[in-house]
Every structure is written in C-alpha cells, then in structure tokens.
C-alpha cells in the first residue's frame, strides 16, 4: 500500500508521506480484547453504573441481542468528562430503558421500510412511464437519453447485471422469446433494478426529463435527486437492521429554500426526523394509506416523547406533531 501511495503522489512528497505512514502505523495497537460470557457482560454493565433490576431478563436479552449491538443504544448514556466519553453510565441509567429504545428503533425501521417501498414503487412507475413514452421501450439503452456528464456505460452495465441475475419468470420469458437480452423494456427493467440503480438513473437524466417525474410528487427535481440518494442509504441501514435512533444520516439532502425545511422549524437535516418529513411528503402521491402510516409513527413515538433527549437525538423538535410538513 505504501508503494502505491508514494507512486501516485510523486517523489517530491515521498519523504513526508513515508514519515506520516510510519507514524500512523506505529500508533496502532493490537486488538486483544477477549470474548466474555453473558454473566460477565451483565457484571461489566453494573460495574459501570447501569441499573439491571431483572438479571434473568437481561441474560435472555443479551443471548438474543448482542452486547455490541446494544452498545450503540447505551453509548449516549455514558458520562462525558473532560477527557471525552468515560466507561461509566450517567446515574439512573437502566437496562430496561435501553431495551425500550431498541424495540422502538426496530418498529421505526419497519415503518420506514414500508414507506420507502411505496415511494420506490411510485418512482419506478413514473420513471418507466416517462422514459417509455418519451424515448421508447429501450430509451434507457441510448446514451443520448442522459446528460453528457453521466457515466451511462457504468450504469447500463450495472442494470444489465441486475437483469441477468434476476430469476423472475417475466425475465426468463423475454430472454427465451426476444432478441437483445439483457437489454429489456424500461417497464421490465424498473422491476428488477435496485433502489440505488433507480436513484442513479434518475440522477443521470437531463433536467427536462427529471422535471415531469418530480412534478408528480410536487417537489423540485433537485430535491428528488437528493431524497432518492438519502432513501437508498436509509433503506440499506434498515435492511441490515442498523440503528436509526440517535444516528447521524451520512447521506443527507441538500439545502431546500422552503423555510419549513430549515432551522429552527426543522432543526437539522442529518437526523431521522428529516427523513420522516421526506417520506410524509412523498407518500402523499405514492400511497393511499399515508394517514395510517403517519398515525403509526405518532403511536410509536409516545414512549420517546417522555424524554426530550430521546427526541432531540432524532432531530425532532418540540410540538413536532404541529410541524407544517407533518400535519
């Protein structure tokens, strides 16, 4: 690796690069923490100040939910000192509260996945409809359908690969009866490509082709580009059972001029509340059950509303149910 780095940067910086690389290498230490038993895990938590009132229940939870997975939920409860985060919990921290947050997060993931599914299907439909009616069944195969800066070759190679991997009967039927496989009509393609592939393809369209698709959802096409990218990232978190509570959204939406999307009304765009608002907006035109979804979100938030810090960790402001984008 050192040889590759120095070769790419050239000889002038080589002494500096070598020095920095060696310093970084010497600063690393060998990971030597051993695996510990469930009983030792419980003892470790209690030694650090966590209240565990029911050891039998805690043992059962730690047998089915790993200590390491739960650590993401109790991390915010650790004491912050002058030297950073300490291996001690704030007074009154209870294991049962950690489990309550964990279960809430699981329900939140389920509801968000459900919403993303509806949004994704609607976007797939509008994408296929526009391409098919504007450029024909195989319009997506033509590089000219996309803007000049888009790497069409990379995208079409990826979606062809998705098509070849598909075991769907309609794909097998097309392959057995028509020429050109793995190029298939756009309305078939949008049934087999990933949300990431759909997001990337939409990003690659010319502005005049993005506009009618985004207009259906009553948002600016630049916002839809950003939102699809964000939702792809969030969907992947949910699909891998990752934590949403108290998580910074690494792929976030760009600035939206509408003041309803900006602080202080919407405190930040890197927490899950911003994603909930995005989904609420998109579900208006993606599903006839948006009000039911909204009610379910409000229902699972009841426990979180008892602690303002739990809400803040998700970027949720006070009186959030009265937010003009949520009402």
Buried (B, 14 or more C-beta within 10 A) or exposed (E): EEEEBBEEEEEEEEEEBEEEBEEEEEEEEEEEEEEEEBEEBBBEBBEBBBBBEEBEEBBEBBEEBEBEEBEBBBEBBBBEEEEEEBEBBEEEBBBEBBBBBBEBBBEBBEBBBBBBBBBBBBBBBBBBBBBBEEBBBBBBBEBEBBBEEBEBEEBBEBBBEBBEEBEEEEBEEBBEEEEEBBBBBBBBBBBBBBBBBBBBBBBBBEEEBBBBBBBBBEBBBBBBBBBBBBBBBBBBBBEEEBBBBBBEBEEBBEEBEBEEBBEEEBBBBBBBBBBBBBBBBBBEBBBEBBEEBBEBBEEBBEBBBEEEEBBBBBBBBEEBEEBEBBE
